[in-house]
Amino acid sequence: MTSNDDVFGLTERPMDAKLKRAQSLVGTSDGRPSDDWYPTPVMATEALLRVEKFSGSVLEPACGDGAISKIFEAHGFIVKSTDLINRGYGEAPYDFVSKDYPFNADNIITNPPFSLAQEFIECSLERTTQKVVMLGKLQLLESAKRKTLFETTPLEKVWIFSKRITMARNGEYEKYSSSMICFAWFVWNHKYRGEPKIGWI
């Protein structure tokens, strides 16, 4: 028997839920976390380490619950982990985009708040000597403002996930099984000169 809610389209269907979740990731829904906390899946960081080589110190300035830091530490790297919000890992509160942020490193690898991606890129390039790696939506490549950023910084590689990764809002991994958003690792290399390259992982 069909309920009144079904007749008037008020019952949330699976696609409705996916759409709401996608909207929260791109910043168009009321359900978006105020601090943009979407922990990085283990497989995403492991995939990065299969295609990129790193040496020296690593800084994770938006460490959250340590999702990226723990993987790098397990691979033998010394990692400095900070965040604006204390989520039980690393040191907080440290505002990475503030001029008073006190730490530098050879490499910065992070999954920045989506709303502050450009600021994180610019600050990271100022505070590193080797590589800057950001997990971001593929649409980060869009916009006139970011076009200038990409043309004037040493973006070396964009590693696109051939299988979409699932970003768990507020760390609630068990709630989500698929994603409608395309993500990629964006890699800057201070020693690189040339046009950016695209790869798939």
Residue, then its C-alpha position, 0 to 999 in steps of 0.5 A: m500500500t502506498s503511503n501519503d508520503d510516497v504519493f507526494g514524494l516526501t519519502e527519502r529514496p536512496m538517490d535522494a540521500k546520495l544527492k544530499r550527501a553530494q551537496s554536503l561535499v560541495g558545500t550546498s547543503d545544510g548538512r555540511p559539517s561546519d569544520d569540513w571534517y571528512p577523514t581520508p580513507v586508508m586506501a586513498t593514502e596507500a594509493l598515493l604512496r604507491v605512485e609518489k616518493f617522499s623523503g624528509s619530514v612530513l607535516e599534516p596540518a589538518c590531521g583530524d583523527g590522524a587518517i593520513s598521518k597514521i599511514f605515513e608513520a606506518h611507512g616509516f615517516i616522521v610526521k608532525s600533525t596539527d589541526l584547528i580542532n582537537r579530534g584526539y590526534g596531533e596538536a591543536p588548536y593550530d590555524f594553518v592559514s594564519k600567518d602565526y602558524p609555527f611549523n614548516a617541513d620538507n613535505i606537506i600532505t593533507n586533505p584540506p577543508f574544501s572551502l579553504a583549498q586554495e589558502f592551504i595550497e598557497c600556505s603549504l608552498e610557502r612552508t615546504t622545500q620539496k612536495v605539497v600534496m592535497l586531496g581535493k575534488l577534481q573540480l578544484l581545477e576549475s575557476a579563473k582564480r585557481k587558473t592563475l594559481f595553477e599556472t604560477t605554481p609547480l603543479e607536477k601531477v594530478w592523480i585521479f581516482s579511477k574508482r571513486i573514494t567515499m568520504a565519510r562526513n564527520g568520520e562516520y564511515e559505516k554510513y556511506s558505501s559510495s560517492m558521487i564526487c570525483f577526487a584526486w591527489f594534487v601534487w606540487n614539487h618545488k623542483y618541477r618545471g613543466e606542464p602538469k601531468i595527469g595519472w590514474i590510481 
